[in-house]
Amino acid sequence: IRTLTITGSNRDLALTKRGDDWFITKPIEWPANPNAVSRIINDLQFLEHETSFNVSDLAKNGQSLADYGLDHPKLTVAFTSGDPNGTQSTLPTLLRLGDTTKDGIRLYLLSPDGERVHVVSQSLARSLSLSFEELRADTIFTIPVFEARSLNLQTAAPANLRIRLRRDASRWTFEAPFTARANKVATELAINSLNALRVKSFITPNPPASLPADKPALRISLEGNNRRETLLLGDPVAPANSSPPTGTAVSPDIEYYAQLDGRAALFTVSLPGKLKETLDQAQDKLRESRIIEVEPRAVTALTLTAPGQPPLTRQRLETGEQSAEMAAWQIVLRGDGVRGPQTVPADRAAVARLLEKLSLLSAKTFQSDAPRDADLETWGFNRPEREITLTVPGAQPITLQIGLATPRDAVAYARLAGSSSVYSVDAEILRDTPVVARAWRDRLLRELPAGARIT
């Protein structure tokens, strides 16, 4: 079955199957609820009669189709069938449903050729009596988060801001308006929230002066496997009571006029306040705030540099027997003119704490993604207070530059070498990275063997 048409008193519904999905085409173009349509299809395919009799025999008993409610059927269903990849039958199969039997359990149905009256179960009538609200799908986005390949946002003029995030394997990145890592959890939570949106009501009379498709305030697009879905948000629907609830910090839900790209149907959707805030501030809310993407256990060398001081390097000793967490570290000291570089044991716990802090170092604010030379000089990047270089086998070294600290705000400016993005971070990172060997030396005088006793 490829098409369905249901008519009756105050009912005029049409459905068609496109590929594997059903769509309502009348009274409004909209995806159908697959469960509701399957119920109708099953009732048609497995329809059985209890008994039947010829229409030609009715006159002999002084009866007519009117006695069974079949002269003006209460419901009529017409369907066409065929191969989805081939030709479709041009003439529809027509079934007319009449009155119920005297026991109220079954009903009369006229055969497609109009020659027999069948007595059938009422289940078909019940499934055909589903309203448009029951037959339509209430979802807006149907691309699940595991299928999503990109998320696109576009605001209206004059800002006309375009934001694009793309997924590569399990990582999300910003492609516009800048190139940066996106927060995977926050991005996928936002996509899940979009998939949770539901149509609140359809607007047929009294549409707004400006349709969302003509002048969208916000365009939201999800791309999946060879498909794209776009929600166009228009003006907010005037609330009955615009005063926000008192004593709460949670943003209220806002109802908007909306349309889907390529569909004329006008509807309203209620956007949770938290989701609206995330979409409005997606550049910050969906951005990865952690500055360095590194696994502490993978780091094999760590170098600190400060103005006027020699570089201080710590190296992990590869014994082949211990895990990365238990491996020893050493400090490499620059030698004088006679002696070459010297090494002393490093405090393994202190190095581990620093690596953990660096992996968790997060931006307080995203200061700038296109700083001017004057800004970089003001923030101290002409002569950084610290340069922290991490060495990871098989990858390019990662160098974090820390500029000047601001005593009033207790923040410092930071950036990755080779990147234009500048962040403000907790100034504590400068106190955590002294460039003196004694701060990192192993302070344990003697390690007692297991089972040792002190008397």
C-alpha angles and dihedrals in degrees: 000000000000105000136029131192121187120188133172142116106340090347129110113154130161127187132182134187118233111188104314097335131085122222132190108231098177136078088001130006104244141131113272127233102259093210093053093048092046089055091056093045092049092049090052096045095047098036110141129180125228091207140332142200137196121267088220090064094058095080091054088061094043092253136121139188088273090069088063097040092250099118089073103017118212090219134018125190124190125184139176125206139193146123112309089224096040140045123316125222110261098207115067124226108241126206123183120202119206138174127329120255120261092263089056093230103098137029140215121255128186116224119243092255091049093234102107137043113216128200107219141166119279092234091093091054091049093052092045090051093065111127126234089258090055094044098048126084111243096203121103103189118038100177107106120219094252090058097042114113101175143007119210129189128184127180126205127262140310090040093032090180116183120201122184128182122184131192121225110186102309097338128092121207137180113244096175145066083006138354113254143124117278125216105257096204095046093046094050092045088054091051090049089051090052090051089052092059115113135194108258099191141335119243115218106150123042101018117189119270091249119043118216091237091056097046113008116191089200131013116201119189131183121191122201136160103332093326138090131198123194128190117200115203119201132177120333116259110249105256121229089233115021096185111108118233113270124239096025132106094197114107112240122245114263124212116218137186107246146177135187117240110262095017127096096207112118117208142153127245130190112227116203111239093236092053092047090051090050092050093046092051098031092136089066104021095053097037121105105249095194107097102201121049102202139125108233092217091058095058113103100174137026125192126189122197129185132173113279095007131098117250115271115215130190120192131194114234113231108215097159091223103070129064121247090259093054099038117118123244130212135199117231111216120197111243129225127246093286104037126048127225115317130206131214128181115271128217101259093199093051092051091047091051092052094048090050091050091049092050089051097041105130135187117253088197135359096242101188141334095195107034122179122234089252090054092051090051092048091050091051103250095130086073108011119211088224138013113192116190121192121196119209119177114249094016139082115269114264115226121192116196120203116198129190123329122228110221093200096056096028090228134122129202120247140180139166116250109258093024126101095208116106124197136187113232137177108288088223087088089075092055090047093057110055112173096221125106096224091064090062103035120117105259097191108115097194134357110222117221121248112278094023116152127211115210 
